[in-house]
Amino acid sequence: MKWHKLLSKEFAEIIKSKKILIPIIAVLFVPILYAGMFLWAFWDPYEQLDDLPVAVVNLDKGAELDGKPIEVGKGLVDNLKDNKSFKWEFVSEKEAKEGMEGRKYYMLVRIPDDFSSNATTLLKDDPKPLNLEYIPNESLNFLSSQIGGTAIEKIKGEVSSTLTKTYAEKMFDSIKDVSKGLADGADGANKLHDGASELHDGSSKVTDGLYTLQGKSGEMKDGVQKLADGSNTLVDGSGKVTTGLNTLNSKTGEMQIGIGKLQDGSQKVTDGLNTLANKSGELKTGTNELANGMEKLVGGQSQLEEGSQKIENGLQDLNSTVKHSVVGLEEMQAKVPSILNTVNEKMNGAAENVNQLNEFTQSTAGDAKTAAQDVANLQKQIESLPKEYQEKLQPYITNAVKSTATVQQKAIGVAGGTNKLNEEVRQLKGEITQTTSDAQNKLPNTAKLQSLTEGIEKLLNAQNEFVSKFHGFGEGLSNAKVGVDKLNNGSGQLIDGVTQLADGSSQVTGGLGTLSVGASQMTGGITQLEDGSSQVTTGIGTLNGGLNKMSTGSTQLIDGVNKLTDGSGKVTDGLVKVNDGSGTLAEKLGEGAEKTGEVKGTDKTYDMFASPVKVKTEKMAEVPNYGTGFTPYFLSLGLFVGALLLSIVYPLRDTVGVPKSGFSWFISKFGVLLSVGIIQAIVADVILLFGLGVEVQSIPYFILFSIVTSLAFIALIQCLVTAFGDAGRFIAILTLIIQLTTSAGTFPLELIPKYLQPFNAWLPMTYSVSGFKAVVSSGDFNFMWQNIGILMIFIVVLSLGTIASLTWMHKRQFKNIAENQSIEA
């Protein structure tokens, strides 16, 4: 049977069979059911956002900014009340939690209690962000959370804009303060400029003075060297004084021993004379002579007391002078000459006292000689006494002779020591005189003068003790003299003589005792003087070391002065730069104050700071809503499902007659499918265009492309089902699944997994979606024709595949029948 007869028979069979006609009619509406329902449901979901319940919890406690209350959370809530983006419900935190758990709210917006407080931390060391808490209930609906996230970002931008506007107002107020501060800074810089000029002049004078000091520092170094040389000479002289005092000290010990022996012998003589006085009056003459000797001792005692007092006064004066020298150290350079002259004068006084001591020692030696003569005369008188008296008195007389001889010798030795001391004092005086002339500009050491003062005080204390005891000695002499006078007056001629002798002997004994005490005191004083002299020597040595260090320091001082002079020159040069820089600073600060003063803040300026960037959107091939945007995808899906269902309700392999060939068989089946495919495409297009209001760039091209797409899907499914039967339908379903993910109808191709992307180029839905986008949105009809061409290639290739399958089937099923029909014909 030829193809046109077979095709007519196919249509007739469909019309006659309600079991086939009704399903085919139903299949005609499958594409619009798929595409229409999806597009109607998702046409513009954002228009319904005001019905999407969102909980808002405001926990903000408010804060203060520059003394003014600020409530950012309350302001945000007020803005949301006027915002119709969502169905905002302002509830407590407890109600919000219960609503989220009960699936009443799709999301929760929570404003924390420190929202306003954090807004005031912008200018602090650790500014804190404003945390707007967004909690979506993604398990309830994921897309709603994505939509909510976009809305929250917009709200965040509005809040940020409001805060930035507030910050801008504060900043412009601060700029005014900065302008005033710059003006004040310019005034201060001018003053700095003037001060720098004066400082430069003063620095120049300092530099000149340093040059003068640099020239004089050499002279100072020479003076310090001379002072050190004079100190060395003083050290040598002090050593000699110490040596002389050591010699004197060694002699005083021997003198004290002799005086002690003389005192013992004199006491024995006195005892014998007292015994003799009771028995003999012939001693009257001797006692008278002894009384005369007592008078001389009293006179010598007065002279010695007077000399000791002079020594004490001199030491007090010397001690006072040295103490005043220590106290007046800060004025020492001006007073050094007078102090040294005073020391010289005291040394003169000390020399005179040593002379007096020498004279007293000489006098003591003479008195001892006189006492020896008196003892000799007394011995002669005793020889005239009875023999028994002579035997009793002779031992005492002999001891007295020996003692007076020893005293006389020791007194001569002491006199020699005082002569040597006198000579040493004269030498020290000369050296001090020489040192005085060299030390006019020298600086003494306070610590060493203090040591000298302590030594002098020790010597003074010893002298005071000596004088005190010497007074007691004088009183004893006076009392002894009174007793001798009474004894002399109360006895007869012999008794008077013996009494006078006994009295004289007593006076000698007392004088020797006093002399012994005085010698001990003198020994202690000389020892103290020796210690003081050693301390003086040590102090002068330390002074000498300090002067040597001072000499070294003067060299370092000269180097420092040289460096200071160089540095002062650099400072002067630097002050020139400071002067120039301060002038420039004043000028620039003035300009800054002028420019900042020109900055004015207005509401437009604040708005500009808050929203400096405005997004100007120029849409290319604008898509007005979700429905229009998803039309290419859902319409392609509907046409494919329609073709797939058509293969179920209409048999693609069965034929109403015996086809002449596989091609005739193909034409009879494809003709029916072509008609159904065109009709279902037109039905879907009409409802989409005039029912839902889909806007396209060209209605004819839209209908044309829908028909081509429908035929391409029919050709694909016809080929698969014809070749593989039900397995072909399963393959068609798998193909649909792959096309839904790789056709770029929803997400861009680049966003799907890499291993799926290669399928995009080999499946027809890729080109149906691209072509629909061109005719619906972009208006790029050239691109549409390119996709039509590719779909036509799919139609041709798949149709050839179907023809090949039917030809193979025809040979198997209808070969014999076809041959018989040919014979009959």
C-alpha positions in Angstrom: 0.0 0.0 0.0 1.4 3.4 -0.9 2.3 5.8 1.7 -0.5 8.4 1.2 -3.2 5.6 1.3 -1.5 4.2 4.4 -1.4 7.7 6.0 -5.1 8.3 5.3 -5.9 4.9 6.8 -4.0 5.7 9.9 -6.0 8.9 10.5 -9.2 7.1 9.8 -8.4 4.4 12.2 -7.6 7.1 14.9 -10.9 8.8 14.4 -12.8 5.5 14.5 -11.1 4.3 17.7 -12.0 6.2 20.8 -9.4 4.3 22.7 -6.8 6.0 20.5 -8.4 9.3 19.8 -9.2 10.3 23.4 -5.6 9.6 24.7 -4.2 11.5 21.7 -6.4 14.5 22.4 -5.3 14.3 26.1 -1.7 14.2 25.0 -2.2 17.4 23.0 -2.6 19.2 26.4 0.3 17.6 28.2 2.9 20.2 27.1 0.7 23.1 28.3 -0.1 21.2 31.5 3.6 20.9 32.3 4.7 24.2 31.0 1.6 26.1 32.0 1.3 24.8 35.6 5.0 25.4 36.3 5.1 28.8 34.8 1.8 29.9 36.4 3.1 28.7 39.8 6.5 30.4 39.5 5.4 33.3 37.4 6.6 36.0 39.9 7.0 34.5 43.4 8.5 37.8 44.7 5.1 39.5 44.3 3.9 37.2 47.1 6.8 37.9 49.5 4.5 40.1 51.6 2.7 36.9 52.5 5.9 35.1 53.7 5.8 35.3 57.6 9.1 36.5 59.1 9.6 37.0 62.9 11.4 40.1 64.1 12.8 40.4 67.7 14.2 43.7 68.9 16.4 43.3 72.0 18.3 46.5 71.5 18.7 48.6 74.7 19.8 51.8 73.0 22.9 53.9 73.7 24.3 57.5 73.7 26.4 59.1 71.0 28.0 62.5 72.0 25.5 62.9 74.8 22.5 62.2 72.5 20.3 59.0 72.8 20.6 56.7 69.8 18.3 53.7 69.1 19.3 52.0 66.0 17.2 48.9 66.7 14.0 50.9 67.1 14.8 52.8 63.9 15.3 49.5 62.0 11.9 48.2 63.3 10.2 51.4 62.2 11.7 51.0 58.7 10.6 47.3 58.5 7.0 48.3 59.4 6.9 50.4 56.3 8.8 47.7 54.3 6.5 45.3 52.4 9.2 42.9 51.4 7.9 40.2 53.8 5.1 39.7 56.3 7.0 41.1 59.2 5.7 40.0 62.6 7.3 41.8 65.6 7.2 39.4 68.5 9.1 38.5 71.7 12.1 36.2 71.6 10.0 33.4 73.2 7.2 33.8 70.6 9.8 33.8 67.8 11.4 30.6 69.1 8.1 28.8 69.4 7.0 30.0 65.9 10.3 28.8 64.3 9.9 25.4 66.0 6.2 25.2 65.0 7.0 26.0 61.4 5.1 29.2 61.6 8.0 31.4 60.5 10.3 30.8 57.6 13.0 33.0 59.2 13.9 35.0 62.2 15.6 38.5 62.3 17.0 39.3 65.8 18.4 42.6 66.8 20.8 42.0 69.7 20.9 44.2 72.9 24.2 45.8 72.0 23.2 46.9 68.5 23.1 50.6 69.3 26.0 50.4 71.7 28.3 48.9 69.0 27.3 51.7 66.6 29.0 54.2 69.0 32.4 52.4 68.9 33.5 53.6 65.5 36.2 56.0 66.7 37.3 53.8 69.6 40.5 51.7 69.6 38.5 48.5 69.2 35.3 49.3 67.1 32.7 46.6 67.2 30.4 45.7 64.2 26.6 45.8 64.5 25.6 42.1 64.4 22.1 41.7 62.8 21.2 38.1 63.4 19.5 36.2 60.6 18.2 32.7 61.4 16.5 31.0 58.4 14.4 27.8 58.8 16.0 26.1 55.9 14.4 22.8 56.6 11.0 24.4 56.1 11.9 25.8 52.7 15.4 26.3 51.3 14.6 28.8 48.6 12.8 31.0 51.1 16.1 31.2 53.1 18.0 32.2 50.0 15.4 34.9 49.2 15.5 36.0 52.8 19.3 36.2 52.8 19.1 38.6 49.8 16.5 40.7 51.6 18.7 40.8 54.8 21.6 42.0 52.7 19.4 44.8 51.4 18.3 45.7 55.0 21.9 45.6 56.1 22.7 48.1 53.4 19.9 50.4 54.5 21.1 50.3 58.1 24.7 50.8 57.1 23.6 53.8 55.0 21.8 55.3 57.9 24.7 54.9 60.2 27.2 56.2 57.7 25.0 59.3 57.3 25.2 59.8 61.1 28.9 59.3 61.1 29.3 61.7 58.2 27.4 64.4 60.2 29.8 63.8 63.1 32.8 63.9 60.8 31.9 67.2 59.2 31.4 68.6 62.7 34.9 67.4 63.5 36.3 68.9 60.4 35.1 72.3 61.7 37.0 71.6 64.9 40.0 70.5 62.9 39.8 73.8 60.9 39.9 75.8 64.1 42.7 73.6 65.4 44.7 74.1 62.3 44.3 77.9 62.6 45.5 77.7 66.2 48.3 75.5 65.0 49.3 78.1 62.4 49.5 80.7 65.1 51.5 78.4 67.3 53.8 77.6 64.3 54.4 81.4 63.8 55.4 81.7 67.5 57.6 78.6 67.0 59.2 80.3 64.0 59.9 83.5 66.1 61.2 81.4 69.0 63.4 79.4 66.6 64.9 82.6 65.4 65.7 83.7 69.0 67.0 80.2 69.8 69.3 80.4 66.8 70.7 83.7 68.1 71.2 82.3 71.5 72.8 79.2 70.1 75.3 81.3 68.2 76.3 83.1 71.4 76.7 79.7 73.1 78.9 78.6 70.3 81.0 81.7 70.7 81.3 81.1 74.4 82.3 77.5 73.8 85.1 78.6 71.5 86.3 81.0 74.3 86.1 78.1 76.9 88.0 75.9 74.4 90.8 78.5 74.4 91.0 78.7 78.2 90.8 75.0 78.9 94.5 74.6 78.2 95.3 77.1 80.9 93.1 75.3 83.4 94.9 72.0 82.6 98.3 73.7 83.4 96.9 75.0 86.7 95.6 71.6 87.7 99.1 70.1 87.0 100.8 72.7 89.3 98.3 71.9 92.0 99.2 68.2 91.7 102.9 69.1 92.0 102.3 71.2 95.1 100.3 68.3 96.6 103.2 66.0 96.1 105.5 68.4 98.0 102.9 68.6 100.8 102.9 64.8 101.0 106.7 64.7 101.5 106.5 67.4 104.3 103.7 65.6 106.1 105.8 62.4 106.1 108.7 64.2 107.7 106.4 65.6 110.5 105.1 62.1 111.1 108.7 60.8 111.4 109.6 63.5 113.9 106.6 62.7 116.0 107.6 59.0 116.0 111.0 60.0 117.4 109.5 62.2 120.1 107.1 59.5 121.1 110.0 57.0 121.5 111.8 59.3 123.9 108.8 60.2 126.1 108.4 56.5 127.3 112.0 56.5 128.7 111.4 59.9 130.4 108.2 58.6 132.1 110.1 55.6 133.5 112.8 57.9 135.0 110.2 60.2 136.5 108.6 57.1 138.1 111.8 56.0 139.7 112.6 59.5 140.9 109.1 59.7 142.4 109.7 56.5 144.4 113.0 57.7 145.7 111.6 61.1 146.6 108.8 59.5 148.6 111.4 57.5 150.6 113.4 60.6 151.3 110.3 62.4 152.4 109.4 59.6 154.8 112.9 59.7 156.3 112.9 63.4 156.6 109.6 63.3 158.5 111.1 60.8 160.9 114.1 63.1 161.2 111.9 66.1 161.8 110.6 64.6 164.9 114.1 64.1 166.4 116.2 66.9 165.1 115.9 70.6 164.7 119.1 71.0 162.8 117.2 70.3 159.6 115.6 73.7 159.7 118.2 75.1 157.3 117.6 72.3 154.8 113.8 72.7 155.0 114.1 76.4 154.3 116.1 75.6 151.2 113.6 73.0 150.2 110.8 75.6 150.6 112.7 77.8 148.2 112.8 75.0 145.7 109.0 74.5 146.2 108.5 78.1 145.2 110.4 77.5 142.0 108.3 74.5 141.2 105.1 76.5 141.8 106.4 79.1 139.4 107.4 76.4 136.8 104.0 74.8 137.2 102.3 78.1 136.4 104.5 78.6 133.3 103.7 75.0 132.2 100.0 75.5 132.8 100.1 78.7 130.8 101.9 77.0 127.9 99.4 74.1 127.9 96.5 76.5 127.8 98.1 78.3 124.8 98.5 74.9 123.1 94.8 74.1 123.8 93.7 77.5 122.5 95.7 77.1 119.4 94.3 73.6 118.7 90.8 75.0 119.2 91.5 77.8 116.8 92.9 75.3 114.3 90.0 72.9 114.7 87.5 75.8 114.2 89.3 77.0 111.2 89.3 73.6 109.5 85.6 73.0 110.3 84.8 76.3 108.8 86.8 75.3 105.8 84.8 72.1 105.4 81.5 74.0 105.7 82.6 76.6 103.2 83.8 74.1 100.6 81.5 75.7 97.9 83.3 79.0 98.4 86.7 77.3 98.7 88.2 78.7 95.5 87.7 82.2 96.8 88.8 81.4 100.3 91.7 79.0 99.7 94.4 81.7 100.1 93.0 82.9 103.4 92.5 79.4 104.7 96.1 78.4 103.9 97.3 81.6 105.4 95.4 80.8 108.6 96.8 77.3 108.6 100.2 78.9 108.2 99.5 81.2 111.1 98.4 78.2 113.3 101.6 76.4 112.3 103.5 79.4 113.5 101.5 79.2 116.7 102.3 75.5 116.9 105.9 76.3 116.4 105.8 78.8 119.3 104.1 76.3 121.5 106.8 73.7 120.6 109.4 76.3 121.5 107.6 76.9 124.8 107.5 73.2 125.4 111.2 73.1 124.7 111.9 75.9 127.1 109.8 74.2 129.8 111.7 71.0 129.2 114.9 72.9 129.6 113.6 74.5 132.7 112.5 71.1 134.0 116.1 69.9 133.4 117.4 72.9 135.3 115.0 72.3 138.2 116.0 68.7 138.3 119.7 69.8 138.5 118.8 72.2 141.3 117.0 69.5 143.1 120.1 67.3 142.8 122.2 70.0 144.4 119.6 70.5 147.1 119.8 66.7 147.8 123.6 67.0 147.9 123.4 69.8 150.4 120.9 67.9 152.4 123.3 64.9 152.5 126.0 67.2 153.9 123.6 68.4 156.6 122.7 64.8 157.4 126.3 63.9 157.8 126.4 66.3 160.9 123.5 64.3 162.5 124.0 61.4 164.7 125.3 58.2 163.1 122.1 56.3 163.7 120.1 59.0 161.9 122.7 58.9 159.1 122.2 55.2 158.6 118.5 55.5 158.4 118.5 58.5 156.0 121.5 57.5 153.8 119.6 55.0 151.7 116.9 57.6 150.9 119.5 60.2 150.1 121.3 57.8 147.8 118.0 56.9 145.9 117.2 60.6 145.7 120.6 61.3 144.1 120.1 58.6 141.6 116.5 59.7 140.8 117.4 63.3 140.3 120.2 62.3 138.0 117.9 60.1 136.0 115.3 62.9 135.8 118.0 65.3 134.7 119.2 63.0 131.9 115.6 62.2 130.7 114.8 65.9 130.7 117.9 66.6 128.6 116.7 63.8 126.2 113.2 65.3 126.0 114.7 68.7 125.4 116.7 67.2 122.5 113.5 65.7 121.1 111.7 69.0 121.4 114.6 70.6 119.6 114.2 68.1 116.7 110.4 68.6 116.7 111.0 72.3 116.6 113.3 71.9 113.6 110.7 69.6 111.8 107.9 72.2 112.5 110.1 74.9 111.0 110.7 72.8 107.9 106.9 71.9 107.6 106.2 75.6 108.0 108.5 76.4 105.1 106.9 73.8 102.9 103.4 74.9 103.8 104.5 78.5 102.9 105.8 77.3 99.6 102.6 75.2 99.0 100.5 78.2 99.9 101.9 80.1 97.0 101.4 77.2 94.6 97.8 76.2 95.8 96.1 79.6 95.2 93.8 78.1 92.5 93.6 74.5 93.9 90.5 72.8 95.1 90.8 70.8 98.4 89.1 67.4 99.1 86.3 67.7 101.6 86.5 64.1 102.8 90.2 64.5 103.7 89.7 67.8 105.5 87.1 66.1 107.5 89.6 63.4 108.5 92.1 66.2 109.5 89.3 67.8 111.6 88.7 64.5 113.4 92.5 64.2 114.2 92.7 67.7 115.5 89.6 67.1 117.7 91.3 64.0 119.2 94.4 66.0 119.9 92.3 68.8 121.4 90.5 66.3 123.7 93.8 64.9 124.9 95.1 68.5 125.6 91.9 69.3 127.5 92.4 66.3 129.7 96.1 67.2 130.3 95.2 70.8 131.3 92.4 69.5 133.6 94.8 67.2 135.4 97.5 69.8 135.4 95.1 72.1 137.3 94.8 69.4 140.0 98.6 69.2 140.1 98.8 72.9 140.8 96.2 72.7 143.6 98.3 69.9 145.1 101.4 72.0 145.0 99.6 74.9 146.7 98.3 72.6 149.5 101.8 71.2 150.0 103.3 74.7 150.2 100.7 75.6 152.9 101.6 72.5 154.9 105.3 73.2 154.6 104.8 76.8 155.8 102.8 75.6 158.8 105.5 73.0 159.6 108.2 75.6 159.2 106.4 78.1 161.4 105.4 75.6 164.1 108.8 74.1 164.9 112.0 75.3 166.4 115.2 76.0 164.6 116.1 72.4 164.0 112.5 71.4 163.5 112.1 74.3 161.1 115.0 73.1 159.0 113.9 69.5 159.0 110.3 70.6 158.2 111.5 72.8 155.4 113.5 69.9 154.0 110.6 67.5 154.4 108.3 70.0 152.9 110.6 70.5 150.0 111.0 66.8 149.6 107.2 66.4 149.6 106.9 69.1 147.0 109.5 67.4 144.9 107.6 64.1 145.2 104.3 65.8 144.3 106.0 67.6 141.5 107.5 64.4 140.2 104.0 62.7 140.5 102.5 65.6 138.5 105.4 65.4 136.1 104.8 61.7 135.7 101.1 62.3 135.0 101.9 65.1 132.6 104.5 63.0 130.9 101.9 60.2 130.5 99.5 62.8 129.1 102.1 64.2 126.9 102.9 60.7 125.6 99.2 60.1 124.8 99.0 63.5 123.2 102.1 62.9 121.1 100.6 59.5 120.1 97.4 61.2 119.1 99.3 63.9 117.3 101.3 61.1 115.6 98.0 59.4 114.5 96.6 62.7 113.4 99.7 63.4 111.4 99.4 59.9 109.8 95.8 60.7 108.9 96.9 64.1 107.5 99.5 62.3 105.5 97.0 59.7 104.2 94.4 62.5 103.4 97.0 64.5 101.6 98.0 61.3 99.6 94.3 60.9 98.7 94.1 64.5 97.8 97.2 64.0 95.6 95.5 61.0 93.9 92.3 63.1 93.4 94.4 65.9 91.9 96.0 63.4 89.5 92.5 62.2 88.5 91.5 65.8 88.2 94.4 66.3 85.9 93.3 63.3 83.8 89.7 64.6 83.9 90.8 68.0 82.7 92.1 66.3 79.6 88.8 64.6 79.1 87.0 67.9 79.8 89.0 69.6 77.1 88.0 66.8 74.7 84.4 67.2 75.8 84.5 70.9 75.3 85.9 70.4 71.8 83.1 67.9 71.0 80.5 70.3 72.6 81.9 73.1 70.5 81.4 71.0 67.3 78.0 69.9 68.4 77.0 73.5 69.2 77.9 74.4 65.6 75.7 71.6 64.3 72.8 72.7 66.6 73.1 76.2 65.3 72.9 74.9 61.7 70.0 72.7 62.7 68.2 75.6 64.2 68.5 77.4 60.8 66.6 74.5 59.3 64.1 74.5 62.2 63.5 78.2 61.6 62.9 77.6 57.9 60.7 74.5 58.6 58.6 76.3 61.2 57.9 79.1 58.8 56.8 76.5 56.2 54.7 74.7 58.8 52.9 77.9 59.8 52.2 78.6 56.1 50.9 75.1 55.4 48.8 75.0 58.5 47.2 78.3 57.5 46.4 76.9 54.1 45.0 73.7 55.7 42.8 75.8 58.1 41.5 77.8 55.1 40.8 74.7 53.0 39.1 72.8 55.8 37.1 75.9 56.6 35.7 75.7 53.1 34.3 72.2 53.7 30.5 72.4 54.2 28.3 69.6 55.3 24.7 69.5 53.9 22.0 66.8 53.8 23.0 66.0 50.2 26.6 65.6 51.4 25.6 63.3 54.2 23.5 61.2 51.8 26.5 61.1 49.4 28.7 59.7 52.2 26.0 57.2 53.2 25.4 56.0 49.7 28.3 57.1 47.5 27.6 54.5 44.8 24.4 54.2 43.0 23.9 51.1 40.8 22.5 52.0 37.4 21.1 48.9 35.9 20.8 48.7 32.2 19.3 45.3 31.4 20.2 43.6 28.1 17.3 41.6 26.8 15.2 42.2 30.0 13.2 39.4 31.4 10.3 40.8 33.4 9.6 37.9 35.7 10.3 34.3 36.6 7.6 33.0 34.3 9.1 34.6 31.2 12.6 33.5 32.3 11.6 29.8 32.8 9.4 29.6 29.6 12.2 28.2 27.4 13.0 25.5 30.0 9.5 24.5 31.0 8.1 24.6 27.4 10.9 22.3 26.2 10.1 20.0 29.1 6.4 20.0 28.3 6.9 19.3 24.6 9.3 16.4 25.4 6.9 14.8 27.9 4.1 15.3 25.4 6.1 13.4 22.7 6.9 10.7 25.3 3.3 10.2 26.3 2.2 10.2 22.6 4.4 7.2 22.1 2.5 5.4 24.8 -1.1 6.1 23.6 -0.3 5.8 19.9 1.4 2.7 18.5 4.5 3.5 16.6 5.2 0.1 15.3 1.7 -1.3 14.5 0.2 -0.4 11.1 -3.3 -0.4 9.8 -2.2 -1.9 6.5 0.7 -3.5 4.8 3.2 -0.8 3.9 4.9 -1.0 0.6 8.2 -0.3 2.1 9.9 0.9 5.3 9.7 4.5 4.0 5.9 4.2 3.4 5.6 2.8 6.9 7.6 5.8 8.3 5.5 8.3 6.4 2.3 6.8 7.7 3.5 7.0 11.3 5.4 10.3 11.1 2.5 12.0 9.4 0.3 11.3 12.4 3.1 12.3 14.9 3.8 15.4 12.9 0.2 16.5 13.1 -0.1 15.9 16.8 3.2 17.6 17.4 2.2 20.7 15.6 -1.2 20.8 17.3 0.2 20.4 20.8 2.9 23.1 20.1 0.2 25.5 18.9 -2.1 24.8 21.8 0.7 25.4 24.3 1.8 28.6 22.6 -1.7 30.1 22.4 -2.3 29.4 26.1 1.1 30.8 27.2 0.8 33.9 25.0 -2.8 34.8 25.6 -3.6 32.9 28.9 -0.5 33.6 31.0 0.6 36.6 29.1 4.1 35.5 28.2 5.9 38.3 26.3 8.0 37.2 23.3 10.0 39.1 20.7 8.1 37.6 17.8 4.9 35.5 18.0 5.3 33.9 14.6 8.9 32.9 15.3 7.9 31.7 18.7 5.2 29.4 17.2 7.6 28.3 14.5 10.3 27.4 16.9 7.8 25.6 19.2 6.7 23.4 16.2 10.3 22.6 15.3 11.2 21.7 18.9 8.1 19.5 19.2 9.0 17.6 15.9 12.6 17.2 17.1 11.5 15.5 20.3 8.9 13.4 18.4 11.6 12.3 16.0 13.9 11.3 18.9 11.3 9.3 20.7 9.9 7.7 17.5 13.4 6.6 16.7 14.1 5.1 20.1 10.7 3.4 20.5 10.6 2.1 16.9 14.1 0.6 17.3 13.9 -0.6 20.9 10.3 -0.7 21.9 9.6 -0.1 25.7 13.4 -0.1 26.3 13.5 2.9 23.9 11.0 4.7 26.1 13.2 4.0 29.1 16.2 5.4 27.2 14.1 8.5 26.3 13.4 9.0 30.0 17.1 8.8 30.8 17.7 11.2 28.0 15.2 13.6 29.5 16.9 13.5 32.9 20.3 14.2 31.4 18.8 17.1 29.4 17.2 18.6 32.4 20.6 19.0 34.1 22.7 19.9 31.1 20.6 22.1 29.0 21.4 25.3 31.0 17.7 26.0 31.4 18.1 26.8 35.1 21.8 27.2 36.2 24.5 28.2 33.8 26.4 25.3 32.2 29.6 26.3 34.0 28.0 25.7 37.4 27.1 22.0 36.9 29.7 19.2 37.4 32.4 19.1 34.8 31.7 15.5 33.8 28.1 16.4 32.8 29.0 19.4 30.7 30.0 17.4 27.6 26.4 16.1 27.2 25.2 19.6 26.6 26.3 19.7 22.9 24.8 16.3 22.0 21.2 16.6 23.2 18.3 18.5 21.4 16.9 20.2 24.5 20.1 22.3 24.7 19.3 23.9 21.4 15.5 24.2 22.1 16.2 26.1 25.3 18.8 28.3 23.6 16.4 29.0 20.7 13.5 29.8 23.0 15.7 32.3 24.9 16.5 34.0 21.7 12.9 34.4 20.5 11.4 35.1 24.0 14.0 37.4 25.5 17.0 38.5 23.5 15.4 38.9 20.0 18.6 37.4 18.5 16.8 35.7 15.5 20.0 34.8 13.8 20.9 32.7 16.9 17.3 31.3 16.8 17.8 30.2 13.1 21.1 28.5 14.1 19.3 26.5 16.7 16.5 25.7 14.3 19.2 24.4 11.9 20.7 22.1 14.5 17.2 20.8 15.5 16.5 20.1 11.9 19.7 18.1 11.7 18.4 16.1 14.8 15.0 15.6 13.0 16.6 14.4 9.8 19.2 12.1 11.4 16.6 10.6 13.8 14.1 10.2 11.0 16.7 8.3 9.0 17.3 6.1 12.0 13.5 5.4 12.2 13.3 4.7 8.4 16.2 2.3 8.8 14.5 0.5 11.7 11.2 0.3 9.9 12.9 -0.9 6.7 14.5 -3.7 8.6 11.2 -4.6 10.3 9.4 -4.4 7.0 11.7 -6.9 5.4 11.1 -9.3 8.3 7.3 -8.9 8.6 5.9 -7.9 5.2 8.3 -9.2 2.5 6.2 -12.1 1.3 2.9 -10.1 1.5 4.5 -7.3 -0.4 5.6 -9.6 -3.2 2.2 -11.2 -3.5 0.5 -7.8 -3.7 2.9 -6.8 -6.4 2.1 -9.9 -8.5 -1.6 -9.3 -8.1 -1.2 -5.9 -9.2 
